[in-house]
Each structure stands twice: as C-alpha cells, then as structure tokens.
Amino acid sequence: MKTKEKKDLKEKSITELKQLLLDAKEILFTMRLDKVQYKTKNMRGVFNKRKDIAKIMTQIREKETV
C-alpha cells in the first residue's frame, strides 16, 4: 500500500472502510487458493494483502474510538 493510499484511508468513512475490508478479504481468499494450486508466481502477494487488511482494520479502529 502506497503512501497516497494510506492518506486516502484516513479520509474514508467507516462504512467505506468496512467495504474495502470485505473486498480485501475476498481477494486474500482467492490469492490463498491460487497459492495452494500453484497458479501464482507471486507468493509474497498474500503477505502484502494481509498487511493491507491490517492497515484498513487499524483505520476502522481509530475512527471507532474517536
């Protein structure tokens, strides 16, 4: 996730962030399936997507506590 995307996360509402989270989790699921079936060459993608999900969840949590 690039710096501009991180700034965009801070500007989004909680409902938009939750929708992004659902989409990211679906993508992660398909990435894991592709990894198991050896359809992907980018094994690091799963790790990066998990990091992105954590960043989205962090933003949601910050907005809920404020």
C-alpha positions, 0 to 999 in steps of 0.5 A: 500500500502506497503512501497516497493510499494510506492518506486516502484511508484516513479520509474514508468513512467507516462504512467505506472502510468496512467495504474495502475490508470485505473486498480485501478479504475476498481477494486474500481468499482467492490469492490463498487458493491460487497459492495452494494450486500453484497458479501464482508466481507471486507468493509474497502477494498474500503477505502484502494483502494481509498487511493491507487488511491490517492497515484498513482494520487499524483505520476502522479502529481509530475512527471507532474510538474517536 
